[in-house]
Amino acid sequence: MLGRTLREVSTALKQGHITPTELCQKCLSLIKKTKFLNAYITVSEEVALKQAEESEKRYKKGHSLGDLDGIPVAVKDNFSTSSIETTCASNMLKGYVPPYNATVVQKLLDKGAVLMGKTNLDEFAMGSGSTDGVFGPVKNPWSYSKQYREKRKQKAHGENEDSNWLITGGSSGGSAAAVAAFTCFAALGSDTGGSTRNPAAHCGVVGFKPSYGLVSRHGLIPLVNSMDVPGILTRCVDDAAIVLGMLAGHDPKDSTTIQDPVKPFTLPTSADVNKLCIGIPKEYLAPELSSEVRSFWSKAANLFESEGAKVIEVSLPHTSYSIVCYHVLCTSEVASNMARFDGLEYGHRCDINVSTEAMYAATRREGFNDVVRGRILSGNFFLLKENYENYFIKAQKVRRLIANDFVNVFNSGVDVLLTPTTLSEAVPYLEFIKEDNRTRSAQDDIFTQAVNMAGLPAVSVPVALSNQGLPIGLQFIGRAFCDQQLLKIAKWFEKQVQFPVIQLQELMDDCSSDFEIEKLSSVSLKQ
Amino acid sequence: MAALMLRWSCLGKRWVLACIDGGSRHGRGAAIGLTSRRKRGQSSVAQQPLIAVQKSRKGEHEWAAVVGLEIHAQISSNSKLFSGSQVHFAAPPNSLVSFFDASLPGTLPVLNRRCVEAAVMTGLALNCRINKKSLFDRKHYFYADLPAGYQITQQRLPIAVNGSLAYSVSVGKKPSQVSTRTVRIKQIQLEQDSGKSLHDEPRSQTLIDLNRAGVGLLEVVLEPDMSCGEEAASAVRELQLILQALGTSQANMAEGQLRVDANISVHHPGEPLGVRTEVKNLNSARFLAKAIDFEIKRQIHELENGRKILNETRSFDDKLGCTMPMRDKEGKQDYRFMPEPNLPPLLLYDTASLPPGADPQQVINIDWIRERLPELPGKTREKLIQQYGMLPEHSFTLLNEVGLLEFFQNVIKETRAEPKKVTSWVLNIFLGFLKQQNLAVNESPVTPSALAELLNLLDRKAISSSAARQVFEELWQSKGKTPSQIVSEKKLELMQDQEALERVCHTVMEGHPQVVMDMKRGNPRAINKLIGLVRKATLSRADPTVIKEILERKLSS
């Protein structure tokens, strides 16, 4: 049952094959078994069971709240949750219990979803590995999959198995791992430069970043307000569309959300791609791109072409300036957004009380890790009067050029862009931490952050397993507010590639009965 | 979150001294362009170049002072600028604090329509150009009563610019010599107020009250077109009246709804402007004028003694009557301005640009607001002068005293007495009594109706002027009695019996033959003496003009 998609399990609930409480308990027990993944910071067991119980009552009365009623979900720990600790994986917010729900959390609860817990991340979502949070790194469930282990046995000799676990990517690694390990059916991430799509690609799940302004940010503890978007992680595109349908729309508490009413996001069961024009941005053929990813990328392009779509090479000429520009804008907003953490109103406060200034300094030194402090320092540097024109203003201009690149491409008749999501498959933790956070983020966000600067919708869809038996994802980028069309194309593609289900049975022997093991379908893109 | 009381102990005393008032931090960023200063009335002097050092010793008249103002007016609104919290003066501490006001992470600003309308109204009333697109910015500084670590303001593109404010000052010795002046308004910007820090020095604690945090402010920046304390105080007073007439701010300085910072410098006419100081947080018009005049004198004194003026922030000590440097921890603080990313540009429309089918709840039409502007003080005074033949300075007095104009108009409505008489009574006797007892108009024991009735009695000569004064004093002391009651109780009505009066006159003349002789010899003052004697004999109940008539008739017969 746990291996099913959200839509499937929703049908099972409606048909009474399983009750919300049974489903919730199964997920809770799996969360406990996979605790070593460190996907969750807080497991809200009591709240979840209570919500499941209420959902069960509704089903009994025939008053189900819809597709999400009784569905276990997880939420990244940078969304405010009323009466549940919200830490941003930082000492600064340890013990902070928000008095209100983020709009997206409230919307999920209003639709009857069952909140299993809060998922792990990089501190304040600053990172691309989910390795830099105060609660420790998240382990990629694929590290323990049959697919990966078998490949490793063939190659690795004498290496310590346990120390070779893989990172999830980040910063929403906890949410990606939670969905990949079947502990919930959908999870909220946040996406500022790729934080939802990157771990989705590494964990073999669907990671969707909606158009900026389509989904409310109220209650999302900000990284970069002008780029942050709540992201959705699910096991298939259809599920992402269901969740998006529940979340999208104007929020009076977020002035940057669209005013126009939003239509439900229903995706057709069969789509026709032969009228589509798929753009392949030539600048995304980065030298660092692994040959495997490149090969899947071109196979995907061929697949569209073979189905009658027009596939053309396009140019996004300002791509190479994007990551530097992103760095300036991101750190500047970070410097500003982090100013509120001063130890006065909430969160951590140091013991020093010689003066207010000394208290601020010590509180912030103790509360933030090096990554956060580093970004605050650079951001403040860029915002200084003497630097503002040369850095911030210039970066804003470049941002406009980058956004215009996309506008030009879409105006030329391209429907969606097809790109890699990441340079390669997930790397082992020990490999990952050889580089610092800043270098890693700059590398790992390369294909994803430009989308955030332009406010466009994008989705990472798992394509196939690499030679090592690890997932690889590709990214589709759509026109602003054409999220439905984007998901429609992604769904078609997903159906063609038949990405294999992660095989975790060895790891969770006694849970095996919960997985309806499907015979691996043929992977059409297999090398 | 209902009562968020923040405290910490053992603060350094130096720190406590450094922050006399947290509210004083605002508005520092809006630098006044020194180069754009206009030199008014200095052209004749400016012709002759002065050699500063030698000539300056000759006297003060060779110095010119330049004064600009930054005024923060709290917007009169039910809720705050970006949150739904209520706005009340003197509510229990931290009882009006939303999650946003306490800057809980994840909260976002939502612009209050009323505050925008208030800014547009004020801008229109001050002859500003209203920007159809304005932007919000973050101004960063760490301060305990600024929970977000930044203030949302309008640094790049404010809502209104390039206006003017006409005000009047009395010139010369006589109060009747009123001169109208104009100060340019650089801009009006919408911004958030900060909270309040309350320093408990014995316990080394600072308590934070966030009730005020996030209340909407209008920052009005007046160009340095003023040259002394009185001009500045008059300009502020006029602005205050305009804000009150518009209802956009209660503008009560004592309650901190209107806070003024003054930028002051002195120079020799024709030479570049001097280094300016900023005197912060002046909370009454009187102190504003005093502080500015003190600061001008101080700067001249410093320069004449060969010292330099520092570009610094000073505070005014109202007890000592002098300005003192504030220990300015900010120094050359860099506010690291940044666009507020959570608020889209603020777009305003006029009837021509209004998008078709726009939801009236979602758009603000400048023309619609313009058509509904109430009468402004300048217009009110003009009407008073035209309608009642009032002197200009009287029209100023009527408007300057809260509630006095309404009192005056209510008296006018109910009396047959001439407007000039009413003006005189209201401004001289009534206002005099109020001032003497330090009362506000609405605390007066005399109602407009009572005064109107009294003036009616006077008008139909039922009582004399001096009796009227007596009645007024009685009215002031014994609430509830009508003027007529007092007149009859005290037997103050004028003698209507002509024969009886003639008899009294006759008796007085007989009793004072010497005075009568003087009069016959042509001493013009003698008749006044007789009139006085007759009045005394009638216990002041006779009309002096009638007495005079009788006496003259009797003498010439």
Interface residues (C-beta under 8 A of the other chain):
Chain A: F79 S80 C88 L93 P98 P99 Y100 A102 R217 H218 G219 L220 I221 P222 V224 N225 S226 P252 K253 D254 S255 T256 Q259 S332 E333 A335 S336 M338 A339 R340 F341 D342 L344 E345 Y346 R349 N353 V354 S355 T356 E357 M359 Y360 N380 L383 L384 K385 Y388 F392
Chain B: M1 L4 L6 W8 S9 C10 L11 G12 R14 W15 F99 A102 S103 L104 P105 G106 T107 L108 P109 V110 L111 R138 H140 F142 A144 P147 A148 G149 Y150 T206 I208 D334 R336 F337 M338 P341 N342 L343 P344 Q362
